[in-house]
Amino acid sequence: MADRITANLPSRDFSATVAFYGVLGFDVGFRGDQWLILQRGPLEIEFFPHPQLDPATSWFSACVRVDDPDGLLRQWQAVGLSADPAAIPRLTGIVRLPDAPRMFALVEPDGSLLRVLDNGD
């Protein structure tokens, strides 16, 4: 099974979102006033504008499933994101929760939680 999109996230500023995700290997697939699509190969994440969003209180989240979460995590760890649980943005390591696939998580600059789940699990 290939990587796939599962949800969309808010963005306080599309330019800042493009810059952050660009470091993670995403390119702009579409950008308009009310919608942004970022692509990294077959993986796509969509964003809508939310300029008043407070990252510290954001409850937004999305899940994506990928074939190689370990490889993707290594690539994103190389960017140097914090692992500090209080930091925004931050990146976790691989975890396994009961009754759930292996996964890691990215809390991005707007405070949204992106869960990256193992497709093969």
N, C-alpha and C positions, 0 to 999 in steps of 0.2 A: 504494500500500500504506500502511496506517495504522501509527502507532506501535504497538509491541507489547511484551509482557513476554517475557523469555527465561530468567530465573533468579531465585534468591532469595539473600539476604545475611544474615549474622549481625548482631545488635545487642546491645551490652553493656547498653543501657538503652532500652526502647521510648520513654520520654518524651523522652530526648535525641535519639533518631532522628527522632521526629515534629517536634521543634523545628528540627533542622537542615534536614530536607527540606522543612519548611513554608516556610522562607525561599526555597527553590528552586521554590516553587509547588505542592507536593504537599499533598493533603488525606488524611485518614484514611478509607480505604474499609472497613476492618475492623480491630478491635483486640481480641485476646483475650490470655490469659496466655501462650500458646505460639505465637502467630502475629500478624503485623502486615502489613497491606496498605496501601500508600500509592499514591495516584492523582494524576496530573496530566493531565487530559483522558483520552485513551485509553491513556496510558503508566502502567503499574503496576509497582511493585517490591514484592516480598514479603520479609519478614524473620522470622527465628527467633531466640529468645533464646540468647545466648552470653556471659554475664556475666564469664567469666574471660578473654575474648579480649584479647590484647595487640596494639594497633593497629600497633605498630612491626614485629611479626613476622607479621601476618596475611597469609595467602596466598589469601584469598577474593576472587573476582571474578565479575562478571556482564557480559553484553553486552546492550544494548538497541539496536534499530534504529529510527531516526526519519526522517521525511521531510525535515526541515529542521534538520540539525545546526548549521549556521551561526547560525540564529536562536536556537536553544536555547542555544548557547554564549554568544552576546551577552547573553541574559537572565541566565545564570548568572554571567557575568563581572561584571555590574552589582552582584552581591551583594558583591563585593570579596574573593573567595577568593584565597589566595596562589597564585602560579605557581612558587614556590620548590620545586625537586625534592625537597627534604628535608622540606618542611612536610606536616603532617597536620592538617586537610584541605588539599587543593590541587586546582588545575584546570589542565589543559594547554590549549594551542591546538590547532587542527586540524592533523592530521598525515596523511601518506599513506605507508604502508609497502608494500613490494613484495607483490604478490598479495593485497592487502587493501583493503577500502573505506576511503574517507576517514573519519576518526574524531577524537574528542577523548576525554579521560579525566578522570574525577573520582576522586580518592582521598578517601573520606569519613572522618568522625571515627573510625570503628572500624577504619580502615586498609584497608577493602575497595576494590578497584579496579572502578569502573563504566566500561566502555567504551561510548561512544555512537557507533554506526556509522551511516553514511549509507545509508538504504534504497535510494536511487536509484543507488548506485555499484556 
